[in-house]
Amino acid sequence: RTATPLELLFDLSFVVAVASVAAELHHGIADDHVGSSVLRYLMVFFAIWWAWMNFTWFASAYDTDDVPYRLLTLVQIAGVLVLAAGVHDAFVGKDFALVTAGYVVMRVPLVVQWLRAARDDPARRPVGLRYAAGVGLVQVGWVLRLALPETLGFVAFFILVVAELAVPLWAERVGGRTMLWHAEHVAERYGLFTLIVLGESILAATTAVQKGVAEGASAALLGVAAAGLLLVFGLWWLYFCRPAGDALRESPDNSFLWGYGHYLVFASIAALGAGLEVAVDTVRHVSHVGDVVTALAVCVPVAVALLVVGALQTRLDPRHPVGVRFTLGAVLVVGAGLLAAVLPLAAALLLAGLVLAGLVAAEVTEEHRAAVRTGRTG
Protein backbone atom coordinates (compact mmCIF):
# COMPACT_ATOMS: atom_id res chain seq x y z
CA ARG A 1 0.00 0.00 0.00
CA THR A 2 1.63 3.21 -1.19
CA ALA A 3 0.44 6.78 -1.52
CA THR A 4 -2.06 7.27 -4.35
CA PRO A 5 -2.12 10.15 -6.84
CA LEU A 6 -5.28 11.45 -5.12
CA GLU A 7 -3.50 11.50 -1.76
CA LEU A 8 -0.59 13.38 -3.30
CA LEU A 9 -3.00 15.92 -4.81
CA PHE A 10 -4.66 16.27 -1.41
CA ASP A 11 -1.27 16.98 0.17
CA LEU A 12 -0.47 19.60 -2.45
CA SER A 13 -3.59 21.54 -1.50
CA PHE A 14 -2.17 21.86 2.00
CA VAL A 15 0.91 23.60 0.67
CA VAL A 16 -1.18 26.76 0.30
CA ALA A 17 -2.50 26.58 3.85
CA VAL A 18 0.91 25.89 5.39
CA ALA A 19 2.49 28.69 3.38
CA SER A 20 -0.23 31.13 4.45
CA VAL A 21 0.04 30.42 8.16
CA ALA A 22 3.87 30.46 8.08
CA ALA A 23 3.84 33.80 6.25
CA GLU A 24 1.58 35.34 8.89
CA LEU A 25 3.84 34.00 11.64
CA HIS A 26 6.81 35.61 9.92
CA HIS A 27 5.12 39.00 9.70
CA GLY A 28 3.88 38.80 13.28
CA ILE A 29 7.32 38.04 14.73
CA ALA A 30 9.05 40.63 12.53
CA ASP A 31 6.55 43.25 13.76
CA ASP A 32 7.34 42.28 17.38
CA HIS A 33 3.99 40.60 18.07
CA VAL A 34 5.68 37.35 19.05
CA GLY A 35 3.34 35.94 21.70
CA SER A 36 0.04 36.58 19.94
CA SER A 37 1.39 35.47 16.58
CA VAL A 38 2.77 32.18 17.92
CA LEU A 39 -0.54 31.47 19.67
CA ARG A 40 -2.63 32.10 16.55
CA TYR A 41 -0.16 30.11 14.49
CA LEU A 42 -0.58 27.09 16.75
CA MET A 43 -4.36 27.48 16.70
CA VAL A 44 -4.65 27.65 12.92
CA PHE A 45 -2.04 24.95 12.39
CA PHE A 46 -4.10 22.60 14.54
CA ALA A 47 -6.95 22.88 12.03
CA ILE A 48 -4.57 22.17 9.15
CA TRP A 49 -2.88 19.22 10.83
CA TRP A 50 -5.96 17.59 12.30
CA ALA A 51 -7.93 17.63 9.05
CA TRP A 52 -4.94 16.21 7.17
CA MET A 53 -4.28 13.53 9.77
CA ASN A 54 -7.88 12.30 9.91
CA PHE A 55 -8.01 12.00 6.12
CA THR A 56 -4.71 10.12 6.09
CA TRP A 57 -5.65 7.45 8.62
CA PHE A 58 -9.14 6.98 7.16
CA ALA A 59 -7.71 6.63 3.66
CA SER A 60 -5.18 4.06 4.81
CA ALA A 61 -8.04 1.84 5.98
CA TYR A 62 -10.95 2.66 3.63
CA ASP A 63 -9.68 4.22 0.41
CA THR A 64 -12.16 2.73 -2.07
CA ASP A 65 -11.14 5.23 -4.79
CA ASP A 66 -14.65 5.17 -6.24
CA VAL A 67 -16.47 8.22 -7.59
CA PRO A 68 -18.12 9.25 -4.28
CA TYR A 69 -14.79 8.92 -2.47
CA ARG A 70 -13.05 11.13 -5.03
CA LEU A 71 -15.81 13.76 -4.98
CA LEU A 72 -15.81 13.90 -1.18
CA THR A 73 -12.04 14.36 -1.29
CA LEU A 74 -12.56 17.23 -3.74
CA VAL A 75 -14.82 18.92 -1.20
CA GLN A 76 -12.13 18.51 1.44
CA ILE A 77 -9.58 20.11 -0.87
CA ALA A 78 -11.95 23.04 -1.36
CA GLY A 79 -12.14 23.37 2.42
CA VAL A 80 -8.35 23.62 2.62
CA LEU A 81 -8.37 26.52 0.20
CA VAL A 82 -11.15 28.29 2.11
CA LEU A 83 -9.17 27.87 5.34
CA ALA A 84 -6.05 29.28 3.69
CA ALA A 85 -8.03 32.30 2.51
CA GLY A 86 -9.04 33.05 6.10
CA VAL A 87 -5.59 32.85 7.69
CA HIS A 88 -4.86 36.57 7.33
CA ASP A 89 -8.10 37.58 9.03
CA ALA A 90 -7.40 35.16 11.88
CA PHE A 91 -4.00 36.73 12.54
CA VAL A 92 -4.75 40.39 11.93
CA GLY A 93 -8.39 40.76 12.94
CA LYS A 94 -8.80 37.77 15.27
CA ASP A 95 -11.60 36.71 12.95
CA PHE A 96 -11.70 32.92 12.69
CA ALA A 97 -14.96 32.75 10.74
CA LEU A 98 -13.42 31.85 7.37
CA VAL A 99 -10.87 29.50 8.93
CA THR A 100 -13.69 27.75 10.78
CA ALA A 101 -15.78 27.54 7.62
CA GLY A 102 -12.92 25.95 5.72
CA TYR A 103 -12.24 23.55 8.55
CA VAL A 104 -15.86 22.45 8.79
CA VAL A 105 -16.00 21.98 5.01
CA MET A 106 -13.01 19.66 5.34
CA ARG A 107 -14.52 17.71 8.20
CA VAL A 108 -18.13 17.16 7.06
CA PRO A 109 -17.11 14.93 4.11
CA LEU A 110 -15.26 12.76 6.61
CA VAL A 111 -18.54 12.20 8.45
CA VAL A 112 -20.04 10.93 5.19
CA GLN A 113 -17.01 8.73 4.59
CA TRP A 114 -17.34 7.14 8.02
CA LEU A 115 -21.04 6.49 7.42
CA ARG A 116 -20.13 4.77 4.15
CA ALA A 117 -17.53 2.69 5.97
CA ALA A 118 -20.04 1.77 8.68
CA ARG A 119 -22.50 0.61 6.02
CA ASP A 120 -20.01 -1.51 4.09
CA ASP A 121 -17.92 -2.91 6.97
CA PRO A 122 -20.33 -4.63 9.40
CA ALA A 123 -17.53 -5.87 11.66
CA ARG A 124 -16.42 -2.30 12.35
CA ARG A 125 -19.82 -0.62 12.11
CA PRO A 126 -19.88 0.57 15.75
CA VAL A 127 -16.50 2.23 15.22
CA GLY A 128 -17.62 3.96 12.03
CA LEU A 129 -20.83 5.21 13.61
CA ARG A 130 -18.94 6.55 16.63
CA TYR A 131 -16.51 8.40 14.37
CA ALA A 132 -19.33 9.89 12.33
CA ALA A 133 -21.26 10.98 15.42
CA GLY A 134 -18.22 12.34 17.23
CA VAL A 135 -16.80 14.28 14.30
CA GLY A 136 -20.21 15.68 13.37
CA LEU A 137 -21.03 16.79 16.90
CA VAL A 138 -17.72 18.60 17.34
CA GLN A 139 -18.26 20.47 14.06
CA VAL A 140 -21.49 21.85 15.49
CA GLY A 141 -19.43 23.07 18.43
CA TRP A 142 -16.98 24.87 16.14
CA VAL A 143 -19.81 26.71 14.40
CA LEU A 144 -21.48 27.69 17.69
CA ARG A 145 -18.13 28.93 18.99
CA LEU A 146 -18.23 31.77 16.46
CA ALA A 147 -21.20 33.29 18.31
CA LEU A 148 -19.33 33.49 21.63
CA PRO A 149 -17.57 36.60 22.98
CA GLU A 150 -13.83 36.68 22.39
CA THR A 151 -12.77 35.40 25.82
CA LEU A 152 -15.31 32.59 25.92
CA GLY A 153 -14.52 31.74 22.32
CA PHE A 154 -10.84 31.44 23.22
CA VAL A 155 -11.62 29.03 26.06
CA ALA A 156 -14.05 27.10 23.86
CA PHE A 157 -11.32 26.63 21.26
CA PHE A 158 -9.22 24.51 23.60
CA ILE A 159 -12.24 22.58 24.84
CA LEU A 160 -13.10 21.71 21.24
CA VAL A 161 -9.49 20.73 20.53
CA VAL A 162 -9.65 18.25 23.40
CA ALA A 163 -12.97 16.97 22.03
CA GLU A 164 -11.46 16.48 18.56
CA LEU A 165 -8.50 14.60 19.96
CA ALA A 166 -10.80 12.44 22.08
CA VAL A 167 -13.06 11.27 19.24
CA PRO A 168 -10.63 8.66 17.82
CA LEU A 169 -9.81 7.37 21.30
CA TRP A 170 -13.53 7.03 22.09
CA ALA A 171 -14.46 5.52 18.73
CA GLU A 172 -11.70 2.91 18.71
CA ARG A 173 -12.70 1.61 22.16
CA VAL A 174 -15.42 -0.53 20.57
CA GLY A 175 -13.24 -1.76 17.73
CA GLY A 176 -10.89 -4.07 19.57
CA ARG A 177 -7.36 -4.21 18.18
CA THR A 178 -8.28 -4.67 14.54
CA MET A 179 -5.63 -2.88 12.50
CA LEU A 180 -7.05 -1.93 9.11
CA TRP A 181 -4.57 0.84 8.38
CA HIS A 182 -1.26 0.02 6.72
CA ALA A 183 1.78 0.83 8.85
CA GLU A 184 4.19 1.45 5.97
CA HIS A 185 1.57 3.52 4.13
CA VAL A 186 0.90 5.74 7.16
CA ALA A 187 4.64 6.19 7.74
CA GLU A 188 5.07 7.14 4.09
CA ARG A 189 2.22 9.65 4.26
CA TYR A 190 3.70 11.30 7.34
CA GLY A 191 7.08 11.37 5.64
CA LEU A 192 5.57 13.07 2.60
CA PHE A 193 3.95 15.76 4.73
CA THR A 194 7.26 16.26 6.52
CA LEU A 195 8.81 16.90 3.12
CA ILE A 196 6.06 19.42 2.40
CA VAL A 197 6.78 21.47 5.53
CA LEU A 198 10.54 21.18 4.91
CA GLY A 199 9.91 22.43 1.41
CA GLU A 200 7.96 25.36 2.80
CA SER A 201 10.98 26.27 4.94
CA ILE A 202 13.25 26.12 1.91
CA LEU A 203 10.84 28.19 -0.17
CA ALA A 204 10.41 30.80 2.55
CA ALA A 205 14.17 31.12 3.04
CA THR A 206 14.79 31.28 -0.70
CA THR A 207 12.21 34.02 -1.22
CA ALA A 208 13.65 36.03 1.64
CA VAL A 209 17.21 35.67 0.37
CA GLN A 210 16.11 36.73 -3.11
CA LYS A 211 14.79 39.96 -1.63
CA GLY A 212 18.05 40.49 0.18
CA VAL A 213 20.21 39.77 -2.86
CA ALA A 214 18.19 42.28 -4.86
CA GLU A 215 19.39 44.90 -2.41
CA GLY A 216 22.97 43.63 -2.44
CA ALA A 217 24.35 40.37 -1.08
CA SER A 218 26.29 40.46 2.17
CA ALA A 219 28.27 38.01 4.29
CA ALA A 220 25.52 38.09 6.92
CA LEU A 221 22.85 37.23 4.37
CA LEU A 222 24.91 34.40 2.93
CA GLY A 223 25.56 33.14 6.46
CA VAL A 224 21.83 33.03 7.24
CA ALA A 225 21.18 31.20 3.97
CA ALA A 226 23.89 28.63 4.72
CA ALA A 227 22.60 28.14 8.25
CA GLY A 228 19.07 27.64 6.97
CA LEU A 229 20.25 24.99 4.52
CA LEU A 230 22.16 23.16 7.26
CA LEU A 231 19.17 23.21 9.59
CA VAL A 232 16.66 22.00 7.00
CA PHE A 233 18.96 19.29 5.69
CA GLY A 234 19.84 18.19 9.21
CA LEU A 235 16.19 17.88 10.22
CA TRP A 236 15.47 15.91 7.05
CA TRP A 237 18.30 13.49 7.77
CA LEU A 238 17.42 12.97 11.41
CA TYR A 239 13.72 12.47 10.73
CA PHE A 240 14.20 9.87 8.01
CA CYS A 241 17.19 8.04 9.47
CA ARG A 242 14.92 5.57 11.28
CA PRO A 243 11.90 4.45 9.18
CA ALA A 244 8.75 4.11 11.26
CA GLY A 245 6.79 1.62 9.17
CA ASP A 246 8.18 -1.58 10.66
CA ALA A 247 7.97 -0.25 14.22
CA LEU A 248 4.34 0.85 13.77
CA ARG A 249 3.41 -2.56 12.41
CA GLU A 250 5.13 -4.34 15.31
CA SER A 251 3.78 -1.95 17.96
CA PRO A 252 0.41 -0.58 16.73
CA ASP A 253 -0.42 0.56 20.27
CA ASN A 254 2.05 3.41 19.70
CA SER A 255 0.07 4.72 16.73
CA PHE A 256 -1.90 7.35 18.68
CA LEU A 257 1.18 8.81 20.36
CA TRP A 258 3.14 8.76 17.12
CA GLY A 259 0.32 10.29 15.09
CA TYR A 260 -0.60 12.99 17.61
CA GLY A 261 3.03 13.86 18.32
CA HIS A 262 3.52 14.93 14.72
CA TYR A 263 1.47 18.06 15.33
CA LEU A 264 4.55 19.55 16.99
CA VAL A 265 6.88 18.06 14.37
CA PHE A 266 4.97 19.58 11.45
CA ALA A 267 4.25 22.90 13.17
CA SER A 268 7.84 23.40 14.30
CA ILE A 269 9.38 22.62 10.92
CA ALA A 270 6.96 24.97 9.16
CA ALA A 271 7.75 27.64 11.78
CA LEU A 272 11.44 27.27 10.94
CA GLY A 273 10.71 28.77 7.53
CA ALA A 274 9.03 31.75 9.16
CA GLY A 275 12.01 32.17 11.48
CA LEU A 276 14.46 32.15 8.58
CA GLU A 277 12.44 34.87 6.88
CA VAL A 278 12.59 36.93 10.07
CA ALA A 279 16.37 36.38 10.13
CA VAL A 280 16.72 37.74 6.61
CA ASP A 281 14.54 40.72 7.54
CA THR A 282 16.76 41.41 10.53
CA VAL A 283 19.88 41.28 8.38
CA ARG A 284 18.18 43.72 5.99
CA HIS A 285 17.24 45.96 8.96
CA VAL A 286 13.52 45.81 8.17
CA SER A 287 12.31 43.84 11.21
CA HIS A 288 11.38 45.27 14.60
CA VAL A 289 12.99 42.61 16.78
CA GLY A 290 16.55 42.18 17.95
CA ASP A 291 19.10 39.52 17.08
CA VAL A 292 18.32 37.26 20.07
CA VAL A 293 14.57 37.11 19.37
CA THR A 294 15.34 36.54 15.71
CA ALA A 295 17.77 33.73 16.45
CA LEU A 296 15.29 32.08 18.80
CA ALA A 297 12.60 32.32 16.11
CA VAL A 298 14.85 29.96 14.14
CA CYS A 299 16.34 27.84 16.92
CA VAL A 300 13.28 27.17 19.09
CA PRO A 301 11.34 25.43 16.27
CA VAL A 302 14.41 23.34 15.50
CA ALA A 303 14.76 22.41 19.16
CA VAL A 304 11.09 21.42 19.44
CA ALA A 305 11.39 19.24 16.34
CA LEU A 306 14.46 17.53 17.77
CA LEU A 307 12.80 16.88 21.13
CA VAL A 308 9.64 15.39 19.65
CA VAL A 309 11.31 13.37 16.89
CA GLY A 310 13.79 11.98 19.41
CA ALA A 311 11.01 11.01 21.82
CA LEU A 312 8.89 9.40 19.09
CA GLN A 313 11.78 7.45 17.59
CA THR A 314 12.84 6.20 21.01
CA ARG A 315 9.27 5.14 21.82
CA LEU A 316 8.98 3.21 18.56
CA ASP A 317 12.40 1.58 18.87
CA PRO A 318 13.65 1.43 22.47
CA ARG A 319 16.68 -0.56 21.29
CA HIS A 320 18.06 2.62 19.73
CA PRO A 321 17.26 5.42 22.20
CA VAL A 322 18.08 8.70 20.51
CA GLY A 323 16.00 10.83 22.86
CA VAL A 324 18.89 11.81 25.14
CA ARG A 325 21.15 12.73 22.24
CA PHE A 326 18.42 14.70 20.49
CA THR A 327 17.53 16.46 23.75
CA LEU A 328 21.13 17.52 24.21
CA GLY A 329 21.13 18.75 20.62
CA ALA A 330 17.96 20.77 21.28
CA VAL A 331 19.57 22.43 24.31
CA LEU A 332 22.70 23.29 22.30
CA VAL A 333 20.62 24.70 19.43
CA VAL A 334 18.75 27.04 21.79
CA GLY A 335 22.07 27.94 23.41
CA ALA A 336 23.45 28.86 20.01
CA GLY A 337 20.45 31.11 19.48
CA LEU A 338 21.08 32.88 22.78
CA LEU A 339 24.67 33.54 21.70
CA ALA A 340 23.24 36.04 19.23
CA ALA A 341 23.48 38.46 22.16
CA VAL A 342 27.28 38.47 21.76
CA LEU A 343 27.85 37.03 18.29
CA PRO A 344 26.65 38.17 14.86
CA LEU A 345 23.26 36.71 14.02
CA ALA A 346 24.58 34.66 11.10
CA ALA A 347 27.34 33.17 13.27
CA ALA A 348 24.86 32.10 15.96
CA LEU A 349 22.62 30.44 13.37
CA LEU A 350 25.59 28.72 11.76
CA LEU A 351 26.51 27.30 15.18
CA ALA A 352 22.98 25.91 15.44
CA GLY A 353 23.41 24.35 12.01
CA LEU A 354 26.70 22.78 13.10
CA VAL A 355 24.92 21.22 16.10
CA LEU A 356 22.58 19.42 13.70
CA ALA A 357 25.56 18.43 11.57
CA GLY A 358 27.08 16.89 14.70
CA LEU A 359 23.88 14.94 15.39
CA VAL A 360 23.86 13.66 11.82
CA ALA A 361 27.50 12.59 12.18
CA ALA A 362 26.62 10.72 15.37
CA GLU A 363 23.76 8.93 13.58
CA VAL A 364 26.00 7.93 10.67
CA THR A 365 28.67 6.67 13.08
CA GLU A 366 26.14 4.62 15.01
CA GLU A 367 24.73 3.10 11.84
CA HIS A 368 28.24 2.19 10.69
CA ARG A 369 29.06 0.53 14.02
CA ALA A 370 25.80 -1.41 13.90
CA ALA A 371 26.60 -2.55 10.38
CA VAL A 372 30.05 -3.70 11.47
CA ARG A 373 28.60 -5.65 14.39
CA THR A 374 26.11 -7.46 12.14
CA GLY A 375 28.59 -7.96 9.29
CA ARG A 376 26.62 -5.86 6.80
CA THR A 377 29.53 -3.72 5.65
CA GLY A 378 31.39 -4.47 2.45
N, C-alpha and C positions, 0 to 999 in steps of 0.2 A: 504494500500500500504506500504509494508516494503521492506527493502533492499534485492536484489536478490543475489544468489550465484555469478552471473557474476559481479555484482557491487562490491561484497566483493573481488573477485579475482582482479578486476581492482584496488581497493584500495591497495591491497598487493603489486602490482607492483610499487606503489609510495613509498613504504618503502625504496626501494633501492635508489631512487632519493633523498629522504629526508635525508637518512643516509649519502649519498655522499656529499651533500652540507653542512650539519652540520659538518662533519668531516673536510672539507676544512676550514670552519670558525674557528673551534678549532685550527687547525694548524696555520692559519693566525694570530689569536690573540696571541697565545703562542709565535710566532716568532716576536711579536711586530709590526705587519702590520695591526693594528686595523682598521684604516679608510678605506683602500682599500679593506680589506677582508669583512668588513660589507657591503660596497657598492656592491661588486660582489655577496655576499650572497643574498642581497635583489633583485638584478637583476635576478639571476638564480631562486630564489624561486618564483618570479613572474611567470615565465614560468611553473613551477610545479603547482602552485596554480590555475592559470587561465585555464590551460588545464583540470585539475581535476574538477573545478567548472563548466565549460561549459558542460562537459560530464554529471555531476550530475543533473543539471537543465533540460537538454534535455531529459535524461533518465526518469526523474520524469514525464514528459509529454508524451513522445513518445517511451517508451521502448516496442517494439513489440516482442522482444526476438525470432525473426525468424533467419534463417541462415545468411542472409546478415547482420543483426544487430550484430550478434555474431562475424562474420568475421571482420567487420569494427572495432569492439571493440578490437579484437586481434591485428589489425594493430596499434591501439592507444597504447596498452600495449607495443608493440615493440618500439614505439616512446619514451615511458618513459625510457626504458632500454638504448636506444641510447643517450638520454639526460643525463642520469646518467653517462654514459661512458665518456661524454665530460666535466663533472664538473671540473675535475682536470686541464685540459687545460685552462678552462675559468678563474680559479683562479691564476694559476701559470704563464701561458703564455699569458693571456688576449686574448685567442683564443676561440671565441664563435661559431666557425663553426659547431662543432659536437653538441653542445647544441641547436643551431638553427635548425640543421637538424632533431634532435629528436623532437623538438617542432613542426616543420612543419609537420612531419609525424603524430604527434598526432592530429593536427588541420585539415588536409585535409579530413580524414574520417568524421569529423563533418560536413564539407561542403556537402558531399554525403548524410549524414543522414538528413540534413535540406532539401535537394532537394527531398528526399523520403517523408518527412513529408509534404512538399508543394504539392506534387503530390496526396497524399492520404487524405489530410485534406483541402478541398476547402475553408472552412470558414476562415482558417488561412493561406491560400496560400501566400498572400502578406508578412506576417511576415516571413514565411519560406524562401521565395526568398530573402528577405532583409538580413536575417541571412547568407544565403549561399553566397551572393554577398559580404557582408561586411567581413566575415571571410576569404573568398578566397582572396580578394583584399589585406587585411593586411598581409597575408602570403607572397604575392609577395613582399611587402615592407620589410619583415624580410630577405628574400633572397637577395634582392638588397642591404640591409644594409651591408652585408658582404664585398661588393666591395668598401665601403667608407673608407677614412682614419680614423685613430683611433678617433680623436676629433669629426669629423662629425658623425662617427658611434655611438659615445657616445650620442651625441645630438639626433640622429635619434632614438635611443633606447627609449627615453622618449616620443618622438612624437608617436612612434608606440604603446607604452603602452597606451597612451591617446586614440589612435584610437581603440585599442582592447576594452578598457572599454566603449567606446562610441557605439560600434556596437549593443549591446543589447538594449541600450536606444533608438537608432535610429530605430531598427527593431520593437520594441514593440509599437512604436508610431502609427502604422497602425493597431494594433491588438485590440484596445479597452481595456477593463478590463477583458477579458476572462482569467480565471485562470485554466490552464490545469494541472499545477504541483500540487503535493500533499504536503500540508504544513507539516504534520507529517513526511512524507517520507523524505522531504528535511532536516528537523530538525534532523532526525535520521542519515542521511548521513553525515551532518556536525559534529554531535556528534561522529560518527565512525572515521572520519578523525582526530578529536581532540584527540581521544584515540590513533591513530597511532602516532601523533607527541609527545604525552605524553610518549608513549612507547619508542620512539626514545630517549627521554631524560633519561628514566630509563636505557635503554640499554647502552647509552653512558657513564652514570655515573658508571654503573656496570663494564663495561670493564675497565674504568680508575682505579676504586678501585681495581680490580683484579691485575692490573699491580703494584699498590702500595703495596698491601698485599704481592705480590711475593718478594718484596724487604724488607718486614718487616712492619707490621701494626704499626700505631702510633695514638696517641690521636687526632692529627690534621686531619689525614686521616679519622678516624671514625667520627669526627665532621663534615667534609665536606659531608660524605655519609649520615649522619643523616639529615643535612640541606637540601640536595638534595631531600631526601624522603619527608620531610615536605613540601617543595616547590611544588613538583610535585603533591602530594596528595591534598594539599590546592587548587592548580589551578583546579584539577579535580573536587573537591567538589563545588567550587564557580561557575565553568562553568555549571555544571549540576544541580545546585540547583533550577533553574527556567527553566523548559522545554519551548522551543520556539514554538512548533508545534501549540498549540492553538492560541497563539498571532499572528503568521504568517497567520493563517487562518482567524482570525478576522480583521487583518490589513495588507492585502497583499501589500499595497502601501509601506510598510517598507521593502519589500523583497530585493530591490536593495541595500539599505544601509546595511541591515543585511548581505547579501551575500558578498558584496564588503569588508565590515569591517573585515571579517574573514581572509583576507590576513594578517593583522597584528597579529591576534590571532594565526594563524597557524605558521607564521614565528617566532614570539617571543617565543612560546613554544618550537619549534624545536631548536631555538638558546639557550634556557636554557640548553639543553643537551651539546651543545658545550661549554658553560660557565662552566658547572660542570667539564668537562674534563680539561679545562684550570686550574680550581681550584686544581684538583688533581695533575696536572703537577707542579703547583707552590709549593704545599706541598712537592712534590718529588724533588724540586729544579732543574727542567729540562725545565722550561719556561723562557722566556726572558722579562716578564713583572712583575711589582710589585704587592703587595697585593691589593692596591686600584683598579687598572685596572682589576685585576682578579675578585675582588668582584663585580665590576660594570658589568663585563661580565656575571655574574649570575643574579644580581639584576635588571639591566635595562630591560632585556627581561621579567622578572616577572612583573615589573612595567607597561610596555607597555600592556601586556596581561590584567592586572587588569583594566587599564584605558579603553581599548576598550571593554572588556566584560561588565564592568559597564555601559558604555555609551549605548551599544546595548541592554542590558537587561532593562535599564531605558526607552529607546525609545519604546521597544516592550510592556512594562507594566508600564506606568507612575504611576499607583497606588502604585507601590513598587519601588520607586527610590533608587537604590543602587549606583548610579554614584558618589555621594559625598563621601560615605563611602569607595568605592573602590579607589577613587582618593586619599583620605587621606592615605589609605593603600599603594598605589603606592609611595607616597612621603616618607612614613616611611621605605619602603623597600629600596629605593635608599639611604636614610639617613643611614640605617644600613650598606649598602655597603661602604659608605664613612667612616664609623667608622673603617674600616680596616686600616686606617692610624694610629690608636692608639690602636686597639685591634688585637688579633690574627685573622687570616683570618677565621678560622673555627668558632670562636665566632661571628664574624660579620655576617657570613652566617646563623648561627643558630638564631641570632636575626631576620634576614629577614624571616626565617621560622616561628618564633613565631608570627610575624606580620600576616602572612597568617592564622596561627592557631587562632589568635584573630578575624580575619574576619569571619572565619568559625563559631566560637562560637557566633558571633553576628547574623549570618544567622540562626543558630539553635535556638537561643533565640527568634528571630523575628517570625520564623515559629511556635514555641510553643505558643507564645502570640496570633498569628492569630488563631491557633487551639482552644485556650481557648475561644476567642471571639466568634467563630462560633460554639462552642460546639462539636468540633470533637475529643476532647481528651477522653480517656477512664476513 
